[in-house]
Amino acid sequence: MDARSAGDYKIEPEFLGPLGDRPLVEQAGKSSPDDLFPGASKFLSGRQQRKRREQWNAVRPMVKRLLQPGEHILHVVYATQVPPFLHSIGLGHFVLAYHQVVLVFTDQRIVEALLNFRANGPGTRIRSYAYRGLGGLKLSFGKLTARPAQGKKQGWRSGSEATRSS
C-alpha cells in the first residue's frame, strides 16, 4: 500500500519509466517548486502550467472520488470533446465552449471530466475509460480516439489544436 494519503494525487509522468535517456528533472535544467511536476518547465511555460493547474484543481475533487488508492496520475491535459454533428449545427461556434474537458491519464484508465462554459470550474459529467475495456486507442492529426470494446467511440482534440478546429 502507498504511504501517501488517498487524496494526495500528484502528476507523475515518469511513473511507468523514464521518458527519455535521462530523467525529466535533469533534462529541464532549472526547476521551481511551482512546477506542475518535476521537469515541467522543459515542456510547459509558466502560463501554461498555471492554467493547467487551475483546471486540474477545479476537477480534482470529482476525479479523486473515482480513482483507486494505488492509481498514479501520468498526465493531465485540457481538451475538447469532438461534438456530435447535431450539437455542432445547433450550437454553432459555441459548441467548443460546451464540450471542454480535462483528460486525466492514469496508469489504469483515462478519466474525462467536463468543464463549465468558462473552463475554470467543474461541469456536470465525469467518465472513465479503463484501458482493459478499450478495443483501441488512436492518436491521429491531433485527435485522440478511444474505441471501447462495447459502445460508441469517443474523440478529443488536445490543447491549442482543440480551439482551432471542431
Secondary structure as UniProt FT lines:
FT   TURN            6..7
FT   TURN            13..16
FT   HELIX           24..28
FT   TURN            33..34
FT   TURN            38..39
FT   HELIX           40..42
FT   HELIX           46..66
FT   TURN            69..70
FT   STRAND          73..81
FT   HELIX           85..91
FT   HELIX           92..99
FT   STRAND          100..106
FT   STRAND          109..115
FT   TURN            117..118
FT   STRAND          122..130
FT   HELIX           131..133
FT   STRAND          134..140
FT   TURN            141..142
FT   STRAND          143..148
FT   STRAND          154..158
FT   HELIX           159..164
//
